[in-house]
Amino acid sequence: MLKLFVPHYYIESFQTLSIEYLKKNHIKVLFCDIDNTLVAHDEASANEKVIAFLQKVKQAHIEVIFISNNVKERVYRFAEDFDIKAYAFARKPLKMTYKKIMRDTGYKKGEIAVLGDQLLTDILGGNRMGYFTILTSPVVKKDLTCTKLNRKIESIVYFMLEKRKKLRRGVYDENM
């Protein structure tokens, strides 16, 4: 059960994501969380670093699709500046939105990577689907009230993973 919380790739920031590593692993689409993965939950739009990152991914011919548990207004507003498909209120880690995206786009499991900051939503959901999962540290320490409970549970999961030497918070795979 704990293996479902272990990402394939653990990075400090979206900015350190190796696009070459994704290409080597035949990734054609990046399902990307927004809040606390790219920007703080209270930032309405992307900053220069996020814009540069998204351009770099697109230039590598990897499609980006935003997938968020946040509400439509927030997710669609963020996505509209980029002409990027977005799926709001995704209810991660449940499988239904992931399956819908696969139906809508035609991508296969082996072509999909998930980038997110939470073990309980992004990594668990992506691993349950058989995707390539990438965990990043949160952009900021502040969270929405609903996310604070997840973070408490996540701390217990980190503790258990560290104890079994499966994942250690703050020890990144930057050399990949």
ABEGO torsion letter per residue (X at the ends): XAAAABBABBBABAAABBAAAAAAAGBABBBBBABGAABBAABABBBAAAAAAAAAAAAAGBBBBBBBABBAAAAAAAAAAAGBBBBBGAGOABAAAAAAAAAAAGBBAAABBBBBABAAAAAAAAAAAGBBBBBBBBABABBBAAAAAAAAAAAAAAAAAAAAGABBBGBBAAAX
